[in-house]
């Protein structure tokens, strides 16, 4: 078990997913990665007085989107296996930004804000107080922060170039605010070596990510451990947070996304508590939630949450 530090350098960054990209590093099951990630605008400032450095993809890409570290090659990973990502530490930088209105897109059309003058909020992040502060219409405004990574994913099958915005069933731009520190995310392998990509730091986000952006921030440190489960064959991501089971569904149709998240939630609840699926459906209806992860990436996301603490079973 080895700890690998991947420095924030252009040679380690991509703006899309492709099986043809050379790995930035090769790791083994059980290895730990320590990573610094840039903000959504491909930049990074270490502290309030430091220079703002900008980065570019490792090689020319037609339409680079989210800056992500990767691909990371996991030795022995083959299609039909599962990679577990244990998010041990997620430390945001000192600043973040997000935007609302302006561009013609789904969410702005829905809010009747397409073509308006866009607003940019500049946030200062206080990691000790766990809050973000920004001046909005002349008044200082604060909200709690709950840092997570918007993009954690494996390479989709084949050698095509995949854009980063839509989530895939190998993960990617899941944009689920529940994937905080001490979460274990399970992803299905579809390519030899798995091809792990990590990035898109968020200091805070509401369910739906309704403007199209969370508080987009760099991450000073992301520490994660990868474990390869050779005998575990899953078809879509799921996660175990410190207090909940999380399942996911993705589709351009929100109903189908919800159905996929619900189906996996019921199956996993039945397995977890050793009950029938019909009983699990009734239990989930009483104790679980279906939430919209995001509606702004073309492919919409839904996640199901079953809080472990809400269910007590006699042994």
N, C-alpha and C positions, 0 to 999 in steps of 0.2 A: 504494500500500500504506500503510494508516493503522493506527496503534495506538489502540484505543478502550479507555478505562477505564470499567467499569460499577460504580458504587459500590454498596455493600451498603445498600440501602434497600427498604422495603416495596413501593414502586412498581415495583421490578424483579423481584419474587418471585412465583412461582406454586406451587400445590400440586397441579396436575394439568396435563394437556396438552389444548389445544383450538385448533382453527383459527380460532375466533372471538376469541381474545385479541389485543389490540393489541400489536404488537412493542415491546420495550423499546428497540431500536436496529436500525438497518439498516446492514449492512456489505457490502463487496464481496469477491470472491474475492481471496485474498492478504492480507486484513486480519488484524490481530492483536488479540486481546481480552485484557485484564487484569481479573480478577474476584476478588472476595472472597466466599466463600460461608458461610452460617451452619451451625450444627450441626443434627442431625436434629430437635431440639426447637425449631427456629426461633430460636435464640439465638446470641450471639457475644460473646466477651470478648477484647480485644486482647492483654492480658497478665495475669499472675497477680494483679496488684493492681487491674486495671481493672474497671469495672462490667460487669455482664452485661446486654446489651441484647436485647430480644426484638422479633420482627418478625411481620408478618401478610401474607397474600396481597394482591396489588395490588387485587383486587376480591373480592366475596363468592363463595365456592365452597362447594358442598354438603359435600364431604368432602376437604379438602386433606390431602395426605400429605407426601411429601418436599418440602422447600423448594428450589426450583430457580430459577436465573436464566433468564429467557426469557419469551416466545419471542424469539429473535434472527433477524431477517429477513435472508436472504442474497440479494442482488440477482441476478436472472437464473436462480435455481434453479427448476427445473420437474420434475415427475414424470418418471422415467426417467434422471435424472442422478444423480451421486454427490457427496457432500460428504466431503472428507478433513479430519480434525481432527488437527492436529499438536500434541501435548501437550508444550510446551516446558518448562514449569516447574509443579511442584505442591508448594506449601509449606504444610504443615499448621500449625494454630494450636498453642497451648501445652497444650491439654487434650483429652481425649476420654472417652467413656463407652460402656459396653455392658451388656447385660442377659442374664440367663438364667433359665429356668423361669417359672412363674406362669400366664400366660394359656393358655387352651385353644386350641391350634393344632396344626398337623401335626407340627412339630418337637418340641414339648413332649409331645405324645401318644407320639411315637416314643421319647423319652427317659424316658417315664413321670414327667414333671415338671409336667403340667397340674394346676393347682390348688395347686401348692406356693407357698411364699413366694418371690417373685422376688428375685434377687440383682442388685445394680447395682455394677459395677466402675468406679471413678473413676481415670482414667489421667492421668499427667503425661507430656507428650511432650518428649523431648530431641532436638531436630533435629540437634545436633552429634554426639551419640553414636548417633543413629538408633535410639533405643529408647524404649519406653513402660514406665512403672513404676506399679504399683498395689499397695495393701495387700490381700491376699487371705487371709482367716482369720488375720489378725494378722501375716502375714509379707510383707515387701516382695518383689514379684515383677516381673521385667522380661522383656520380649519385644522382638524387633527390630521396627522399623516399616518399612513399604514403602508410602508414601502413594499413593492413587489415588482417582478419582472413581467412585462407584457408579452415578451417572446421567449419561450423555452420550447424547442422543438427538435425533431429528428428529420433527416432528409426524406422527403416523399420518394416513392419508388421511381426508378428510371433516371436518366441523365438530363432530362429537360430542366430548363431554368424556371423556378417557381417564384413568383413575387411574394414578398413577406407579408403584405397586409391581410389576406384572408387566412383564417386558421385552417389547419388540415387535420386529418385523423392521426397524424403523427405529431400533433401539437403545433407549435409555431406561435402565431400571434393570438393566443388564447384570450388575453386581456381580462382575466378573472382576478378580481381584487382579493380573493380568498387565498391566493398562493403566496402566503407570507412566510417569514422565517419559521423553520422547523416543520415545514410541509414536505411530504414525500409525493412527488409526481411520477406517475407510471405512464410510459409512452411505448407504443408498439413499434418494433423495428421493421422497416420496409426495404432497407438497403444494407449491403455489407458494410460493416464498420459503423453503422447507425447514423453517423454524421450529425452530431449535436451542435445546435446554434443557440446562443444566449444573448439577450440584450433588451433594449427598450425599457429602461427604468421608469417606474411610476412612483411618485411619492404619495399620491392619493388619487383615487378614482371612485366615482359612483357607479353602481350597476347601470349598464347601458352605454357608458362613456358618451353621453348624449351630444356633446359638441364635436366629437371626433378625436378629442385629445384629453388625456388625463393631465395631472401635473407632471409633465415630461421632464425627467431629470437624469443626470449622470448617476452612476453608482460608484462610490469610492472603493467599495469592496463587495464582491459577491463570492461567498465561499460555498461550494457545493461538492457533494460526493456522488459519484456514479456507481451503480451496482447493476451488473448484467444478470438477468434471470433467464437462463437458457431454456427452462422447462415451462415458462409462463408465456402463454400465447393470448394476447388481448387484441381487440379490433379497434379500440378507441381509448383515449386517455381517461384516467381517473386519478384522484389524489386523496391522500389522507393528511388533513391538517392536524394541528395539536388537539382539536376538539370535534372534528367532523369528517364524514365521508363526502367526497365531492365527485360527481359524475358530470360528463359534458356531452353536448350535442351541437353539431354545426351543420348549417344548411342555408341556402339562399331563402328558403321558406322557414319562417320562424316556427310554424306548427311542426314541421319535420324535425327541426333542431330540438324543440321541446320533447317530442316523442322519443328521440334517440337518447337524450339525457334521462328521461323518465324510465325508459326500458332498462337501461343499465343500472339506474338507482334501485329499481325493484329487484333485479337479479342479484345485485351485490348485497342488498339488505337481507334477502332470503338466505344467501350463503353465509353472511356474517352471523345471523342469529339462528341459523339452522331451522328455518320455518318455510312454509309453502309460499310460492310467489303470490298467490291470492292474499295470503295473510300479510305478506310484505307490502303489497299494494295498499291494504287497509292501514297498516302501521305507518307507511310513508305519508298517507293522506292526513294522518293525525299529527305527525311529528316532523315531517320534512318540508322543504321549500323548493320550488322551482323559481329561478331568478334569471333575468336576462343579463348575460355577461357584457355583450356589446351588440349594437345594431348598425355599426358604421363602417364595417370592413367588407361590404359586399356579401360575404358569407356571415350570417348572424350566429351568435353563440348563446346557448342556454346552459346553465349549470344547476344541478340538483344538489341540495345540501341536507344531509342527515346528521344532526348533532348527536354525538355519542352520549353526552351527559343527559340528554332528555329521555333516554330509554333505560330502564332498570329491569334486569331479568334475574330471577332466582336461579342460583346454580344447583 
